Amino acid sequence: MLDRILGHPKPFSKSRQAVGRPTAGPERPGELPTETESMDFSWTEEQERLYGEAVDFARRELNHELPRRDAEGELNLEGWRKAADYGVLGWCMPEAYGGGGLDVVTAIRLLEGIGYGCKDNALTLGLNGQIWSVQAPLLHFGSEAQKKKYLPRLCSGELMAAHGMTEPESGSDAFSLRTTAEKVDGGYRLNGHKTYVGLAPVAGLSLVFANTRPEVGQWGISAFLVEKAFDGYEAPPPRPKMGLRTNPLGDIVLKDCFVPEENRLGPEGIGVSIFNYSMDWERGFIFASHVGSMARQLDECVEFSRRRKQFGQSIGEFQSVSNRIADMRLRLETSRLLLYKLAWMKENDQPAMLEAAMTKLHVGEAFAQNSLDAMRIHGAKGYLAEFEVERDVRDALGGVIYSGTSDIQRNIIAKITGG
Ligand SMILES: Cc1cc2nc3c(=O)[nH]c(=O)nc-3n(C[C@H](O)[C@H](O)[C@H](O)COP(=O)(O)OP(=O)(O)OC[C@H]3O[C@@H](n4cnc5c(N)ncnc54)[C@H](O)[C@@H]3O)c2cc1C
């Protein structure tokens, strides 16, 4: 078991990626401390080995027929199951619920490895979406019965889950949602319409936010675990979109949908807290695998700019090309720093709303910009579908919108900063 190899028996346990503090003061005033526990940015040998194995696994198993799937908008269901078998969905879930019990920092590094090896950004988005926006809040707010019922099936890949918040009239202003949950004998009757929901057309379970007391506004929002099989639940076919095509995105229509009381997640009226909790994880880590995509993109650009010759020299020798590579590298490394720091903070139970928003904003924009740079470096090959460079541009642009647009992240950062 991975957790035994790594020595991390608990999920979300204290990480070994410790930020240190001086252990001995300066010997003479004005001198630097002689002995310090320095901030440790290194990975252990085990983490490196597991990262390498995750890259190899993803490269070997998750790219099958990707250009065709992308063109036809087909989810790689077999890849999803293989990823689940490999442990991806359960990496940082407790063993008791079918997970692997890894710490957050290690799990994030391995998800990055999956993104390096897997060129299907939509598949890795789906995996990350389920982990961070459904499994994480279910683990935190769920009753023992709910966790036992759903988490093992989510980790094993038997059940796919969606996060249904957005509605036609409530996007960025998420808490103005109109879906209602009326209390009835033994449960609730849900009515409303969720839209742009990743995996909705294929999900067997959805975390749906609805208002149990519309008269008190957002304080009446509650969360529900809604099964596809419940009467009154409908998920129409996927809606075509620019990129991320292998991740079917669509609507959830609830018409007098009966949800038993035991499927309410947490007490009534704490939907805002559940949503904010899940956003802390989702915003920060939804791009964990896309950071791996950025690293792969960069390696491919370096290789191409050495190989491609124009005017009798490698194009990488032109400063406009090498500058692009330098900028791509910088965006990759700053993305990693934000991501790893956030992982360390979450591992150590620190509040991280600011860091999650900064990570979402920076990595989302960095992936989009790096994808455009990769396209420019490849010239026409970057624009034609057959060379598989342009797909990243289409995929990456979605990242400046989902999980809260870049504008909304800026609002959060400014508000916390005092702006
Ligand atoms: C690929 C993809 C996957 C998605 N997956 C899911 C999912 O799984 N579940 C789910 O519930 N939703 C999902 N969404 C929906 C997504 O969360 C919303 O699209 C997003 O929150 C923005 O809402 P909106 O599209 O209604 O835009 P609007 O909120 O109408 O915003 C339109 C524009 O106005 C700007 N704007 C709005 N308010 C402000 C403000 N206060 N300050 C500054 N600018 C503002 C926005 O930044 C944007 O540029 C997904 C969307 C995409 C594209």
The ligand as a MOL file (V3000), in Angstrom:
LIG
                    3D

  0  0  0     0  0            999 V3000
M  V30 BEGIN CTAB
M  V30 COUNTS 53 58 0 0 0
M  V30 BEGIN ATOM
M  V30 1 C -15.6310 24.0010 -18.5190 0
M  V30 2 C -16.5640 24.4320 -17.4380 0
M  V30 3 C -16.8350 23.5540 -16.3950 0
M  V30 4 C -17.7290 23.9110 -15.3940 0
M  V30 5 N -18.0450 23.0040 -14.4080 0
M  V30 6 C -18.9760 23.3280 -13.4740 0
M  V30 7 C -19.3940 22.3520 -12.5220 0
M  V30 8 O -18.9110 21.2240 -12.5060 0
M  V30 9 N -20.3470 22.7090 -11.6310 0
M  V30 10 C -20.9130 23.9470 -11.6060 0
M  V30 11 O -21.7710 24.1900 -10.7730 0
M  V30 12 N -20.5320 24.8940 -12.5090 0
M  V30 13 C -19.5930 24.6110 -13.4470 0
M  V30 14 N -19.2000 25.5490 -14.3870 0
M  V30 15 C -19.8210 26.8670 -14.3610 0
M  V30 16 C -18.8620 27.9250 -13.8670 0
M  V30 17 O -18.6080 27.7830 -12.4930 0
M  V30 18 C -19.4890 29.2970 -14.2010 0
M  V30 19 O -19.5310 29.3740 -15.6140 0
M  V30 20 C -18.6960 30.4470 -13.6270 0
M  V30 21 O -18.8020 30.4830 -12.2300 0
M  V30 22 C -19.1240 31.7920 -14.2090 0
M  V30 23 O -20.5140 31.9210 -14.2170 0
M  V30 24 P -21.2730 32.4040 -15.5570 0
M  V30 25 O -20.8180 31.5520 -16.6810 0
M  V30 26 O -22.7180 32.4500 -15.2700 0
M  V30 27 O -20.7230 33.8510 -15.8450 0
M  V30 28 P -21.2090 35.2120 -15.1480 0
M  V30 29 O -21.1980 35.0670 -13.6660 0
M  V30 30 O -22.4530 35.6740 -15.7840 0
M  V30 31 O -20.0080 36.1810 -15.5310 0
M  V30 32 C -19.9080 36.7670 -16.8310 0
M  V30 33 C -18.6830 37.7010 -16.8070 0
M  V30 34 O -18.8640 38.7180 -15.7970 0
M  V30 35 C -17.7920 38.6940 -14.8780 0
M  V30 36 N -18.2940 38.9770 -13.5290 0
M  V30 37 C -19.4290 38.5170 -12.9520 0
M  V30 38 N -19.5220 38.9750 -11.6770 0
M  V30 39 C -18.4080 39.7130 -11.4500 0
M  V30 40 C -17.9120 40.4240 -10.3330 0
M  V30 41 N -18.5670 40.4760 -9.1650 0
M  V30 42 N -16.7210 41.0520 -10.4560 0
M  V30 43 C -16.0350 41.0170 -11.6160 0
M  V30 44 N -16.4550 40.3430 -12.7110 0
M  V30 45 C -17.6280 39.7140 -12.6280 0
M  V30 46 C -17.2250 37.2790 -14.9640 0
M  V30 47 O -15.8820 37.2130 -14.5270 0
M  V30 48 C -17.4000 36.9840 -16.4480 0
M  V30 49 O -16.3300 37.5630 -17.1560 0
M  V30 50 C -18.3190 25.2070 -15.3990 0
M  V30 51 C -18.0120 26.0990 -16.4400 0
M  V30 52 C -17.1440 25.7200 -17.4420 0
M  V30 53 C -16.8370 26.6820 -18.5450 0
M  V30 END ATOM
M  V30 BEGIN BOND
M  V30 1 1 1 2
M  V30 2 1 2 3
M  V30 3 2 2 52
M  V30 4 2 3 4
M  V30 5 1 4 5
M  V30 6 1 4 50
M  V30 7 2 5 6
M  V30 8 1 6 7
M  V30 9 1 6 13
M  V30 10 2 7 8
M  V30 11 1 7 9
M  V30 12 1 9 10
M  V30 13 2 10 11
M  V30 14 1 10 12
M  V30 15 2 12 13
M  V30 16 1 13 14
M  V30 17 1 14 15
M  V30 18 1 14 50
M  V30 19 1 15 16
M  V30 20 1 16 17
M  V30 21 1 16 18
M  V30 22 1 18 19
M  V30 23 1 18 20
M  V30 24 1 20 21
M  V30 25 1 20 22
M  V30 26 1 22 23
M  V30 27 1 23 24
M  V30 28 2 24 25
M  V30 29 1 24 26
M  V30 30 1 24 27
M  V30 31 1 27 28
M  V30 32 2 28 29
M  V30 33 1 28 30
M  V30 34 1 28 31
M  V30 35 1 31 32
M  V30 36 1 32 33
M  V30 37 1 33 34
M  V30 38 1 33 48
M  V30 39 1 34 35
M  V30 40 1 35 36
M  V30 41 1 35 46
M  V30 42 1 36 37
M  V30 43 1 36 45
M  V30 44 2 37 38
M  V30 45 1 38 39
M  V30 46 1 39 40
M  V30 47 2 39 45
M  V30 48 1 40 41
M  V30 49 2 40 42
M  V30 50 1 42 43
M  V30 51 2 43 44
M  V30 52 1 44 45
M  V30 53 1 46 47
M  V30 54 1 46 48
M  V30 55 1 48 49
M  V30 56 2 50 51
M  V30 57 1 51 52
M  V30 58 1 52 53
M  V30 END BOND
M  V30 END CTAB
M  END
